[in-house]
C-alpha cells in the first residue's frame, strides 16, 4: 500500500513539472530586414545629334584679263561685273539662257538680244582696235553687237558715264556695208538690218562705231561713223559691245 502511494506521488509530480515548465520553441533563423529591390535608373530618352552641313566654297575658274573687263546693264542703276556675277535660281523664264555670260536682255522686234560692254581698265587712254574687239567677243561666245531699241542706248550711255573709270567716247558695233547697195546694215543676224540713220564715212576701209552723246541737254544718243579700225582716231574708239540672240519669236 505504501509503495502504490509513492508511485502515485511520483506520477503527479512528473505531470506537474511538465505543465509548468516553459516550453522552448525552435524557430528557424530569420532576418527582420526586408529585401528592397533597387530602384531602376530612369530611362533616358534617345538623343539626336544634328550635324550642320559644312558649306565648301566653290571657286569658279576665271580668265585673267589684263586689258579689258566686261560690264552689264542691269534693270537697276547698279552694274554687274563678270568677276562677281552670281545668278540666283529662279522660276521665271531666262530670256538669255542661250549663253552663260553675264549679259543683259533687251526685247527687240524678233526676240531677245543679250549684250554686255567690254572696256579697258582704270585710267586707260588707248584706242581699242576693232580686231581685238572681235576677238574679245568671240572668247565669250558672242559677236560684236548691234543696237536696235532706245533702252540699249540709254543703258550703255549711262554705264559709260557712271561705271567706267575712264572717258569712254565710242563703242564698236556690229555693222557692215553691202557692196551692192553701198548701204550699211547691222550684221549680227538678229537686229532689223538697215541702219537708220546711215553712218558718216570717215575712213572707207574702217568699221562702224557708235560715238555716244553723254550730254543730256543735247537731244539724241550720238552718231554712227565709219572710222579707222585702229580705234586711234579723234575721238578714239575705246570700248566694245558684245551680244548674242536670246529667246526668239520666229
C-alpha positions in Angstrom: 0.0 0.0 0.0 2.8 2.3 0.8 4.6 1.5 -2.5 1.4 2.4 -4.5 1.1 5.8 -2.7 4.8 6.6 -3.5 4.3 5.8 -7.2 1.1 7.9 -7.5 3.0 10.9 -5.9 5.9 10.5 -8.4 3.5 10.4 -11.4 1.7 13.5 -10.1 4.9 15.4 -9.6 6.1 14.5 -13.1 2.9 15.8 -14.6 3.1 19.0 -12.7 6.6 19.7 -13.9 5.6 19.1 -17.4 2.7 21.5 -17.2 4.6 24.4 -15.7 8.0 24.1 -17.3 8.3 26.7 -20.0 8.4 25.2 -23.5 11.3 26.0 -25.8 10.3 26.9 -29.2 12.7 26.3 -32.1 12.3 29.0 -34.7 14.1 28.9 -37.9 16.6 31.6 -38.4 15.1 34.6 -39.9 16.0 38.1 -40.7 14.0 41.2 -39.9 15.4 43.1 -42.8 13.2 43.1 -45.8 14.8 43.0 -49.2 14.0 46.2 -51.0 14.5 46.0 -54.7 17.0 48.6 -56.1 15.4 51.5 -57.9 16.0 51.2 -61.6 17.8 54.1 -63.3 15.2 56.1 -65.2 15.2 55.5 -68.9 16.8 58.5 -70.8 15.1 59.4 -74.0 17.2 58.9 -77.1 19.2 62.0 -78.2 19.5 63.2 -81.7 22.6 65.0 -82.8 22.1 67.4 -85.7 25.2 67.9 -87.7 25.1 71.2 -89.7 26.3 70.7 -93.2 29.6 72.3 -94.0 29.5 74.6 -96.9 32.5 74.2 -99.1 33.3 77.3 -101.0 33.4 76.7 -104.7 36.0 78.6 -106.6 34.9 79.4 -110.2 37.9 79.4 -112.5 38.2 82.9 -114.1 40.2 84.0 -117.0 42.8 86.7 -116.1 42.3 89.7 -118.4 45.0 92.3 -118.5 43.4 94.8 -120.8 39.6 94.6 -120.7 36.7 93.9 -118.4 33.0 93.4 -119.1 30.1 95.4 -117.7 26.4 94.5 -118.0 23.5 96.9 -117.8 21.0 95.8 -115.1 17.4 96.6 -114.5 18.5 98.8 -111.6 21.1 101.6 -111.6 23.8 99.2 -110.3 26.4 97.4 -112.5 27.1 93.7 -112.5 30.7 92.7 -113.5 31.8 89.3 -114.8 34.2 88.9 -111.9 31.5 88.9 -109.2 28.4 87.7 -111.0 26.1 85.3 -109.2 23.0 84.1 -110.9 20.2 83.0 -108.4 17.8 80.2 -109.2 14.5 81.4 -110.4 11.2 80.1 -111.6 10.9 82.7 -114.3 12.0 82.2 -117.9 15.5 83.3 -118.5 15.5 85.1 -121.9 19.2 84.8 -122.2 19.5 81.1 -121.4 21.4 80.6 -124.7 24.6 81.9 -123.0 26.2 81.5 -119.6 27.8 85.0 -119.9 26.5 87.8 -117.6 24.6 89.6 -120.3 21.6 92.0 -120.1 18.4 91.1 -122.0 16.7 93.5 -124.4 13.3 92.8 -126.0 13.5 93.6 -129.7 11.1 93.0 -132.6 12.3 89.5 -133.4 13.0 88.4 -129.8 15.5 89.0 -127.1 19.0 90.3 -127.6 21.6 89.7 -124.8 24.5 92.1 -124.6 27.3 93.4 -122.5 30.0 96.1 -122.6 33.7 95.3 -122.9 36.2 98.0 -121.9 39.7 98.7 -120.7 40.7 99.0 -117.1 41.1 102.1 -114.9 42.6 105.2 -116.5 43.1 103.9 -120.0 43.9 106.3 -122.8 44.3 103.8 -125.6 42.2 103.2 -128.6 40.5 99.8 -128.9 41.4 98.0 -132.2 38.4 96.6 -133.9 40.2 93.2 -134.4 40.7 93.0 -130.7 37.0 93.7 -130.2 36.0 90.8 -132.4 38.4 88.5 -130.6 37.2 89.6 -127.1 33.6 88.9 -128.0 34.4 85.5 -129.5 36.2 84.5 -126.3 32.8 84.7 -124.6 30.9 83.0 -127.4 29.5 86.4 -128.5 29.7 88.7 -131.5 30.1 92.4 -131.9 26.7 93.7 -131.0 24.1 95.7 -132.9 21.8 98.4 -131.4 18.0 98.4 -132.1 16.0 99.9 -129.3 16.4 103.1 -127.3 16.8 101.3 -123.9 20.0 99.7 -125.1 21.5 103.1 -126.0 20.3 104.7 -122.7 21.8 101.9 -120.6 25.2 101.9 -122.4 25.5 105.7 -122.2 24.7 105.5 -118.5 27.4 102.9 -118.0 29.9 105.0 -119.9 29.2 107.9 -117.6 28.9 106.2 -114.2 30.6 102.8 -114.2 33.8 103.1 -116.1 36.9 104.8 -114.6 38.0 106.5 -117.8 36.3 108.6 -120.5 34.5 106.3 -123.0 33.9 108.2 -126.2 32.7 105.4 -128.6 31.8 101.7 -128.9 32.5 99.4 -131.8 29.2 98.0 -133.1 28.2 95.1 -135.4 27.5 96.6 -138.8 29.0 96.4 -142.3 28.4 97.8 -145.8 26.5 96.0 -148.5 28.8 96.2 -151.6 25.8 96.3 -154.0 23.6 98.9 -152.3 26.5 100.7 -150.6 24.4 101.0 -147.5 25.3 99.9 -144.0 23.4 97.1 -142.3 23.5 95.5 -138.8 25.3 92.2 -139.3 24.9 90.3 -136.1 22.0 88.3 -137.5 19.3 89.5 -135.2 18.6 93.2 -135.5 16.4 94.9 -138.1 19.1 95.1 -140.8 19.2 98.6 -142.3 21.0 101.1 -140.2 19.0 104.3 -139.6 20.5 106.8 -139.8 23.3 105.7 -142.0 26.8 106.2 -140.6 29.1 109.0 -141.7 32.1 107.6 -143.6 35.4 109.0 -142.3 37.6 106.0 -143.3 36.1 103.9 -146.2 38.4 101.0 -145.1 37.3 101.3 -141.4 34.4 99.9 -139.4 31.3 101.3 -137.8 31.5 102.8 -134.3 28.9 104.5 -132.1 30.1 107.8 -130.8 27.9 108.4 -127.8 26.3 111.6 -126.6 26.8 112.0 -122.9 25.4 115.5 -122.7 21.8 115.1 -121.6 21.0 118.7 -122.6 21.6 117.7 -126.3 19.0 115.5 -127.9 19.8 112.1 -129.3 22.1 109.3 -128.4 25.1 110.1 -130.6 26.3 109.3 -134.1 27.4 106.4 -136.2 30.7 106.8 -138.0 33.0 104.6 -140.1 36.4 105.1 -138.7 39.9 103.5 -138.7 39.9 100.0 -137.3 42.9 101.0 -135.0 40.5 102.9 -132.8 43.0 105.7 -132.6 41.0 108.4 -134.3 39.9 111.7 -132.8 38.0 111.0 -130.7 39.1 107.4 -130.0 37.0 104.2 -130.1 37.8 102.8 -126.7 35.0 100.3 -125.8 33.1 97.5 -127.4 29.6 95.9 -127.3 29.2 92.1 -127.5 26.0 90.2 -127.7 24.1 87.1 -128.8 20.5 86.2 -129.6 18.3 85.1 -126.7 14.8 83.6 -127.0 13.4 84.3 -130.4 9.8 84.7 -131.6 10.3 83.2 -135.0 
